[in-house]
Amino acid sequence: IAVIRQAASAYRERRTLLIGLVMLASSLSEGAASAWIAIAVVDGFGRSESVGGQMYFVFVAAMVLVRLSGNRLVDRFGRVTALRASAASVVVGLSLFVLAPSFPVAALGLVAWGFGAALAVPIGFSAAADEPGRAPARIAAVSSFSSIAGLTGPPLIGYIADVTGVRHALLIICLAMVVSVSGAGSVRRPATVVP
């Protein structure tokens, strides 16, 4: 019972909830990419299924590239700036992908989207773990937000896609990035925690 109470107490912390919202928005971006990029390429640009799969690979490769250098970027610019830049990159990249007049421009958008999607989730987990004594409960709490996004995001986009088409349905992620930017200050390391 005490363990359950400690885990539940994390949901009453304002900072943890804000980090959770950042995680929800970021996980929505990643989850939508894995579920819908290939379909959007096939339906939106008339390309083959193999090209759709290749474009998803482009997105993942862009994410991996940024994650490999993520520690240096966050150390240099700080968590908050890195998170805001990530959200901006997602918005720019996603807008290019959705509104691109040509397929090569859309491919560049996927790269920018992948760059932006790379760091937000790791930053969220790091922020939740700032205080070791409370880290397990806080990480569990913010992980639940990520799981909610993974379960609800792709079906929601699919529902919207029935009306707008897959590419345009993905624009809902831009709204999620507004949530991510508004909660970006929550990932700042608390003054009481020594790095």
HELIX and SHEET records of a PDB file:
HELIX    1   1 ALA A    2  SER A    9  1                                   8    
HELIX    2   2 ALA A   10  ARG A   12  5                                   3    
HELIX    3   3 ARG A   14  PHE A   45  1                                  32    
HELIX    4   4 GLU A   49  LEU A   68  1                                  20    
HELIX    5   5 GLY A   70  PHE A   77  1                                   8    
HELIX    6   6 ARG A   79  LEU A   99  1                                  21    
HELIX    7   7 PHE A  103  ALA A  117  1                                  15    
HELIX    8   8 ALA A  120  ALA A  128  1                                   9    
HELIX    9   9 ALA A  135  THR A  164  1                                  30    
HELIX   10  10 VAL A  166  ALA A  169  1                                   4    
HELIX   11  11 ILE A  172  SER A  182  1                                  11    
HELIX   12  12 ALA A  184  VAL A  187  5                                   4    
END                                                                             
